[in-house]
């Protein structure tokens, strides 16, 4: 069962990674919603050139005010490989609250908004252009992981100590700055082995810090 779960996540990762080679945090030749300060967003096609960005709307170039900040927004389906850096588990059946950092791997599927901001700043040597990027994504995730099983985490109904195999699912929201994507998730774990009926955290909620890597 563990082998099949790992192969499933690996297969999804490899297949999705082949969709696009250009990361989402880079402005590229594609459709965006574009505006400058005081304007309403307009759907345009952006063409990246060696020293400029060309903005075109239905075969008609959009009038761009030179030297004024430009904004580009893109809304897409988001597929990430995601890890829970650590999980906070509330107190359960008299056992103290826990902060766990066990192995886990997840696939995240959500709705993502990327915002690019081309900033123009006047300097003594001329106008300096700087492109910034931020993103926000909201969605659901599922995956696999391990958890420590012991007499204490089973309310003393077993004497064994071992790492149990769990299936995880939940929801998360993440913020991206360039190639770094971090956020917060709420999830539930399902222990798959013989002690699932006595594990004190079975299907109980936890809160965790998420780290994502976009693969589409």
C-alpha positions in Angstrom: 0.0 0.0 0.0 2.8 2.4 0.9 4.6 1.6 -2.4 1.5 2.3 -4.5 0.8 5.6 -2.7 4.4 6.8 -3.3 4.2 5.7 -6.9 1.0 7.6 -7.4 2.4 10.9 -6.0 5.6 10.4 -8.0 3.6 9.8 -11.2 1.4 12.9 -10.7 4.6 15.0 -10.1 6.4 13.8 -13.2 3.4 14.2 -15.5 2.5 17.6 -14.3 6.1 18.8 -14.4 6.1 18.3 -18.2 3.3 20.7 -18.8 5.4 23.9 -18.6 9.0 24.6 -18.3 8.6 28.3 -17.3 7.8 28.8 -13.6 4.6 30.6 -12.7 6.6 33.3 -10.8 8.1 34.5 -14.1 6.3 36.8 -16.5 5.9 35.0 -19.8 4.3 35.2 -23.2 0.6 34.6 -22.2 -2.7 36.2 -21.4 -3.0 38.5 -18.4 -5.3 41.1 -16.9 -3.4 44.4 -17.3 -3.7 47.9 -15.9 -1.9 51.0 -14.9 -2.9 53.2 -11.9 -6.4 54.6 -12.4 -7.3 52.1 -15.2 -9.7 49.2 -15.2 -8.0 45.8 -15.8 -8.1 44.6 -19.4 -7.4 41.2 -20.8 -4.3 41.4 -22.9 -1.6 39.2 -24.5 1.9 39.9 -23.1 5.0 39.4 -25.3 8.3 39.4 -23.5 11.1 41.0 -25.6 14.8 41.4 -24.9 14.5 44.9 -23.3 10.7 45.5 -23.1 7.2 44.1 -22.5 4.7 44.4 -25.3 1.0 44.5 -24.3 -1.6 43.7 -27.0 -5.4 43.5 -26.9 -7.4 41.9 -29.7 -4.8 42.8 -32.4 -4.6 46.4 -31.1 -1.8 47.5 -28.9 -2.9 48.9 -25.5 -1.8 52.5 -24.9 0.9 52.3 -22.2 1.9 55.5 -20.3 5.7 55.5 -20.3 7.4 55.6 -16.9 4.2 54.6 -15.0 3.9 51.4 -13.0 2.3 48.4 -14.8 0.3 45.5 -13.2 -0.3 42.0 -14.7 -2.6 39.5 -13.0 -3.1 35.8 -14.0 -5.6 33.4 -12.6 -4.9 29.6 -13.0 -5.4 26.1 -11.7 -2.5 25.4 -9.3 -0.9 22.0 -8.8 1.9 21.8 -6.2 4.1 19.2 -4.5 3.6 20.2 -0.9 5.1 19.3 2.5 3.9 20.0 6.0 7.0 21.5 7.8 5.4 20.7 11.1 1.9 19.9 12.6 0.4 21.3 15.7 -1.9 18.8 17.3 -4.3 19.9 20.2 -4.4 17.9 23.4 -6.3 14.7 23.0 -7.5 12.2 25.7 -5.3 13.9 28.3 -2.2 13.7 26.2 -0.4 17.1 25.9 -0.6 19.2 22.7 2.1 18.2 20.3 4.4 19.8 17.6 5.4 17.1 15.1 7.8 17.2 12.1 7.4 13.7 10.7 8.0 12.6 7.1 5.1 13.6 4.7 4.5 14.3 1.0 1.3 15.8 -0.5 -0.2 16.9 -3.8 -2.0 20.2 -3.6 -4.7 21.3 -6.1 -6.1 24.8 -5.9 -7.0 28.2 -7.5 -4.1 30.6 -7.8 -3.8 34.3 -8.5 -0.4 35.7 -9.6 0.3 39.4 -9.6 3.3 41.0 -11.3 4.2 44.6 -10.7 6.6 46.5 -13.0 7.9 49.3 -10.8 9.5 52.4 -12.3 11.8 54.5 -10.1 13.6 57.7 -11.0 17.3 57.7 -10.2 20.1 60.1 -10.9 21.2 57.9 -13.8 17.7 57.5 -15.3 14.6 55.4 -14.7 15.1 52.0 -13.1 12.7 49.2 -13.8 12.1 46.4 -11.3 9.6 43.5 -11.7 8.1 42.1 -8.5 5.9 39.1 -8.1 3.4 37.8 -5.4 0.8 35.1 -5.5 -2.0 33.6 -3.4 -3.5 30.2 -3.7 -6.3 28.3 -2.0 -7.2 24.6 -2.3 -7.1 21.1 -1.0 -4.4 18.5 -0.6 -3.9 14.8 0.0 -0.9 12.6 0.6 1.1 10.2 2.8 3.3 10.4 5.8 4.5 8.7 9.0 3.6 9.2 12.7 5.1 7.8 15.9 2.9 5.2 17.6 3.5 4.4 21.2 1.7 3.5 24.4 1.2 7.3 25.1 -0.5 8.0 21.7 -2.8 5.0 22.0 -4.0 5.7 25.6 -1.8 2.8 26.8 -3.7 0.3 24.8 -0.6 -1.0 23.1 3.0 -1.5 24.3 4.6 -1.3 20.9 6.6 1.7 19.6 6.9 2.2 15.8 6.4 4.6 12.9 2.9 4.2 11.5 1.8 4.9 7.9 -0.8 7.6 7.5 -3.0 9.1 4.8 -3.5 12.8 5.1 -6.0 15.3 3.6 -7.0 18.9 4.2 -7.2 22.4 2.9 -4.5 25.1 2.7 -3.9 28.6 1.7 -0.4 29.7 0.6 1.4 32.9 -0.4 4.1 32.9 -3.1 6.9 35.4 -3.4 9.0 34.6 -6.5 9.8 30.9 -6.2 9.0 30.5 -2.5 5.5 29.4 -1.5 4.5 29.0 2.1 1.2 29.0 4.0 -1.1 27.4 6.6 -3.1 24.2 6.3 -5.7 22.4 8.3 -5.8 18.6 7.9 -6.8 15.2 9.2 -4.7 12.0 9.4 -5.8 8.5 9.0 -3.6 5.7 10.4 -3.8 2.7 8.1 -2.5 -0.1 10.3 -3.9 -2.3 13.1 -3.8 0.4 15.8 -6.0 2.9 13.8 -9.0 2.3 16.2 -6.9 3.2 19.3 -4.7 6.0 17.9 -5.8 9.2 19.8 -5.3 11.4 16.8 -7.2 9.3 14.3 -9.2 11.7 12.0 -8.7 14.6 14.4 -7.7 18.1 13.1 -4.3 19.6 13.2 -2.8 22.9 12.0 0.4 23.0 10.0 2.9 25.2 8.2 3.0 24.3 4.5 5.7 24.6 1.9 4.8 24.2 -1.8 6.7 23.7 -5.0 4.7 24.5 -8.2 4.8 21.8 -10.9 2.5 23.2 -13.6 
